[in-house]
Amino acid sequence: MAQGPRTRQQAPGEDPPPDRHSKDPGSPTPGAMGDSEDEEETEMDPMARAMADMPKVVVRKNELREDLYNKLLMICVEGLKKHKLQKDIAQHIKQTLDTDSDFNELIGKGPWQVIVGRSFASAITHEAMHISFFDIPKYQETLLIYKSLGVQSL
């Protein structure tokens, strides 16, 4: 005699067993809209990818906004890779900063000043929140970059 599938009797006060055919509203389904969030996490932001490839930097003083500081680091590393002489590195960084609108939001202020070297002393006056002083040990260079004060009337 063939018997049908056995079913378990529910005891009084016991919750019914979950239906295998119904979907839990909290669980993601394949192809659901939630999958695009996973794709965004796996694709790296170009800025994040560039920062991941950055050499180690030892910051001595930084008053730049984080977005400007990260962009400045990329410009500096580009200059260090492209040029061998310190004067050429400094000129590359300065020209880039002076022409980039992100670094020149303050109208009527002075130009950027860039010092690249291994050993130097300085006594400077700079715009508030516009200075960065750091070492990049991989290139054995120290960089002091600041925006000088604009011309003041007498």
Secondary structure by P-SEA (a helix, b strand, c coil): ccccbbbbbbcccccccccccccccccccccccaaaaaaaaacccaaaaaaaaccbbbbccccccaaaaaaaaaaaaaaaaacccaaaaaaaaaaaaaacccccccccbbbbbbbbccccccccccccccbbbbbcccccbbbbbbbccccccc
